[in-house]
Amino acid sequence: MSSKKDQLAIYGGPKTIDKTFPWPIYDENEVNAVAAVVASGKWGNPDCGDEVARFERAFAAYCGSKYAITCVNGSVSLRLALMACGVKPGDEVIVPPYTFITTASSVIECNCVPVFVDIDPDTYNISPAAIEAAITPRTKVIIPVHFGGLACDMDAIMDIAKRHNLKVIEDAAHGHGAEYKGKKLGSIAHVGSFSFQSSKNLTSGEGGIVITDDDDLYATMHSLRNVGRIEGGQWYEHYNPGCNYRITQMQAVLLTEQLKRLEEQTRRRDSNGLYLNDLLEKIEGISPLKRNDDITLHGYHIYIFKYDASKFGGLPKSDFAAMLAAEGVPSFKGYPHPLYKQPLFQNKTFMCYAIPETADYSQTHCPVAERACDTDAVWILQHAMLGEKEDMEAFANAILKIQEAVR
């Protein structure tokens, strides 16, 4: 082993970054808010209690939307949106393959067929051209994912949807606070869906929310979230096949306090992301994902760069990512393969769901997504992007340290 390799933290050398990046961030405001709910004895949300409604109004206002409806998680929020959009068994829903499983499994849970289309090589967001090419008479919905907090090309996607009479559901699970042309993500399409799971930029441990400006979509999602009841109806009157997807008062007050932090945190991540872009663009073999002027605020739930092993002595991406994490950078190699290669889709394990036999993913091939998973994409996680400028410099230095050691 060379002396330069000896200096790498993975081999026992000193770490480049010897600090932690805490998440979630909270103080006595969150603690006192939850304690007040506990002391009140009103913990649940049987009738969309005061704190839940207060947060929903605040989040809708923050996003610039008319309505917001909380629910138990971001997977359910997608399912509520799909059901409200009127999908029927066998309908097709266009999704990207480079995202978390629930973007596609929520489609299965609506008895619909996920149609995977490739991502753009510069942004890793769903390709509008690939969407258009995949539309059939059975297509009903498009779900673009603002991956990592980087806005999709929403003008192009909404134009496609309008021309083909399709609904669009923004999967903004990574997009809290981020903007496209000055509009908050989630507020641009027919419905926006968010997650409040532990890792997310706005969190209560678990939870989700949908936002919309459409009165009918709101009424349907509100009913589905609350066991099929309708506003103004009786407690034991059920009009739709909903379930109890309500959040608790404690989650709501946590989210209300966390929302107060979101704008400043988003702007800090955005500023650090721009600075890190400048640093990494100077390193041979490292290419940050592109953002154009339409991206007025990037959420950087994940900071992604493309890795070229040929500039690192042929070091495989998995080894590079392990070395980078060992240097103290909160980082990860990303998804091991695109969604359509998951056993769920390869084995067609659709269980009780009415998925047509013709749904077959054995020949699905999205080359950009496959390269991202196999060789190209490396992630830095969102809590790291709340660091200082010197932390961004340390991240770049850690990459240079690895490059110098392995060449």
N, C-alpha and C positions, 0 to 999 in steps of 0.2 A: 504494500500500500504506500502511495506517495505521501510526502509530508503535507502536501496541500489537501489531500483527502483526509489526513489525520485531523485537520482543522475543522472538518465538517462536524456539526453537532451529532449527526446520526452515527458517527464513528467515535463519539466521545469528546469531540472538540467543544469549544465554547459556543453557546447559542448567540446568534446575531441579535435577537430580541428577547430580553429577559424581563418581560412584563406580561400581565394578563389584560384582556379586554372584556370587562364584565358585561353580562347581559342576563336578565333584563336590568335596566337602570331604574331605580326607584328610591324614594325617601319616605319621610314620615307622612307625606300627603297620601300616598297609596295605603300605607299601614293604617292611618287614621280613618280613611274612607271605608276600608273594609271592616275595621273595628266598629264603626258606627252602624253598618248594616247588621253585623253580628248582634250588637246590643239592641237593635230595633226588634229583633225576632222575626223580621220579614225578609226571609232569605230567598224564597222562591219567586217565581214569576208567573203565577197562575193567570193573571189578567194583564200581562205586559206592564209590570209595575213601574212606578215612577222613575226609578233610576235607569231602567232599561230604555224607557221612552225618551228620557233626557239624553242618554248617549246616542240613541238613534237620530234624534234631531240634530245633535251636535255634529255627528259624522256626516249626515246628509248635507248640512250647511258647509262643512269643511270641503267636501267634494264638489259642491255646487250642484247637487241633485235635489229633486223634490222629495224623494222618499228613501228611507233606509229600513231594512228589516233584519234584525239579528237572528242568529240560529247557532246550533251547537258546534259547527265547524265549517271549514271551507269546502269540504267535500259535499256536505249537505247543501250548502249555499249554491253550488253548481247544479245539483239535482233539482232544487226548487226552481232555479232559473229555467232549466230545460223543460220541466213540466209546465211551467207557466207559459213558455213559448209555444206550447201546443204540440210537442212531438208525439208521434204514435209509434207502436212497435214496428220495427223494420226500417224506420227513417234513418238517414245517414247524417252524421255530425262530423264536420271537418275539424281535426285537431292536429297540433304538432306532436312529433314523437320525442322531442327533447324537452321534457317537463316531468313533474311528479305524476305518479300513477293515477291519482284521482281525477285529473283532467279527462282521462279516457274511461276510467272505471265508473265514473258518475254517468257516462253515456250508456254503458252496459246496464246500469241500475235503472235506466229509463227504457230498457228493452230496445235500445237503438244501437246502430252500428258505428263505431268510431272509424273514421277514414283518416289515415295518417298521411300528411303531406310534409315535404321537406322544409328545412329552415334556411334562412339566408346565411351565406357563409361569413358575411361581415358583421351581422348583428346577433345571430343565433335565434332570432325570432321567426315566426312562421312566414313563409314566402307568399306574398299576394299572387304572384304568377302561378305558383303551385296550387294555391286555393282554386283559382279560376279553372285550371286544367282538371281538377278533381270533381267539379260539380256535375251531378247527374239529376234526373228528375226526382230522385229520392232524397236529395240533400235538403235539409230544413234549417240547419243552424251551423254557424262558424264559431269556434271558440279560440280566438287568438290569446296567447299567453304572453304577458309583458315580462319576458324571462329576465330574472335578475334585477328587475325594476327598470329595465330599458323599454320604452314605449314601442309597440309595434307601429307599422305604417298604417295608422287608422284611417286616413283619408282614402287610401287605396282599398282597404278592406270594406269600409262602409259603402264605397262606390260599387264594389262587386255585389255586396248584399242587396243594395237597392235595385240593381239591374236584374238580379235573379230572385227578388222577393224572398230573401232569407233573413232570419234573425241573427244577431251577433251578441254573444255573451263574452265580455272581457273577463278573462281569468287574471285578476289583479292581485293574486295571493302574494306576489313579490312587489306590488306596485303602490303600497300605501304612500301617499304624499307626492309621488312622482307626477310629472306633467308632460303632456304632448301639446305643443303649440299653446301653452298657457292654461290648458284644461287638465284637471286632475284625472289620472287614470281611473277607469271604472265608470266615469261619467259621460263617456263619448258614445258608447253603443246602446243597444236597447236595455241591457242589464250589465251591471258590474258586480263581480263576485270577489270577496276578500276572505282571507284566513287570519285568525288571531292565535294560531298555534305558537308554541314556545319560542321558536326561532324567528318568527316574523317581526318586521319592523314596527308593528303595533301589536301588542300581545296581552292576553289575559290568561296565558297557559293553554287554553283551548277556546274555540269560538269561531264564528264566521258572520258575514253580513252580505246582503245584496242591496244594491242601490239602483234606482230607476227614476225616470221622469214620467213613465207611462202609468196612468191611473189603473188600467185593467191588469197590467202585469203586477203592479203593487198589490191590488186586491187579492189576486190569486196566490201570490207568494206569501202574503200575510196569512191567508187562510191555511195554506199547506203547512206553514210553520206552526200553526196553533190548532192541530188536530181537526182541520177542516171547518173550524168555526169561521163566521164572517163578522165583520165589524157591525155592531148594532143588533146582532142576533142573540139568541138565548144560549146559556152555557152548555146545555145538552142538545143543541142543534148543530149538526155536522153536515156540511154541504159538499165537501171535497175529500178525497182520500188522503188527507194529511196525517201528520203524526206530531208528537210532542217534541219539537226541535227548539224549544225556548232556552235561552241562557238564564243565568241566575242574577240576582241583584248584586252579588259580590263581583261577578265578572264585569258587570256594567260599570260599577264605580271604579274598578281598576282601569278599564278602558277609557273612562272619562278623564282620569288623571294622566294616563299615558298619552292620550290624544293631545294634551297640552304641550307635550314634549316633541311631538312628531315633526312639526314644521322645521324647528331648529335642527333636529337630528337629520332630517332629510337634506337640508341645505349643507350641513357639515359633511355628510356622506358624498354629496354631489361635488363639493369643493375638493375634498380629498381625492375623489375619483378622477377629477380633471388633472389634479397635480400628479397623481400616480401615473396617469396616461402619459404625461410629458416625460416622466422618469423612465418608464418602461419602453417607450418608443426608441430610446437611445440604446437599448440592449439588443444585440444581434440575436435573432431567434425568438424574440418575444414581441407579440403584436396584440395590443389591447383591442377589444371590439370597438367598432366605429359608432359614433353618435353624430348626427347632423344637427342642423339648427332647429329642426322640429322638436328636438329633445330639450325642452326648456328646464326640466328638472329630472335628474336620474335618481332613482331610489337606491341603487347599489345594494339591493338585498344580497346579491352576489356580484362581486367584481370578477369579471372573467377576462382572461387573456389566452391567446393562442400560443402554443409551445411548439417549437421546431426542434426535434431531437437532433437533427444533423448539426446544429450549432452548439450542441452540448455533448459532443463526442458520441452520439448515438444512444445516449442515456434514455431508456424508456420513460414515458410520461409517468407511469405509476411510481417509478423509483425517484424521479425528480420531485413529484408531489410529496412523497414521504420525506425526502431530504428537506424540502422547504418547510414542511410542518415541524420537523425536528429543529429547525433554526428559530422556531418561535412564531412563525407566521401562521395565523389561523386560516389554514388553507386545506384544500381537498382536491382529489383528482376528478370529482364529478361523477355523473352517472356511468355505470359500467357498460350499458348498451341502451339503444332506443327502446321506447315502450313496447313497440310491436314485437320485440324479441323476448319480452317477459314471458314466463311460462303460462300466465293467464291467457295470452293471445296465441302463442305457439301451440298450446295444448287444447285451446278452445274450451277452457274450463268455465263455461258460462252458467252452469248449474241450473237454477230455476228460471233464468231470464230467457226471454223469447227472442234469441238472436238467430237470424236465418242461417241455415246450413251453408249458404253461399258465402258467408263471412269467413274469409280465409286469409291469414297473415303470413303464411309460409313463404310467399314470394314478395312480400313487401320489402322495398329497398329504398332508403332515404340516405344517399351517400354523404351528404354534409353532416347530418346527425350522427351517422356512424363514425365518421372521422373525428367529430367532436368528442364522442365517447371513447374511442379507441386510442387516439394519438394526440389530439390537439388542445382540448379545453382544460384549463386549470382554474380553480375557483379560490378566491379569497372571500371570507364570510363577512356578513354585514356588520357585526359588532366591531371587527377590526377597522372598518371604515369610519368609525367614530373616534379614532385616535387623533394624534396631532400630526402636523406636517413632518416632523422628524420621524414619526413611525412609518409614514409612507416612504421616506428615504431609507429607513432600515429595511423595509420589505424589498426595495430595489437592490439594496446592498446584499441581502441574503441571496437573491437570484444570481447576482454577479459572483458572489463567493462560491456558489455551486458550480457555475459555469467555469470559473478559473480552475477549480479542483478537478473537474472531470474531463476537460479538454485534453 
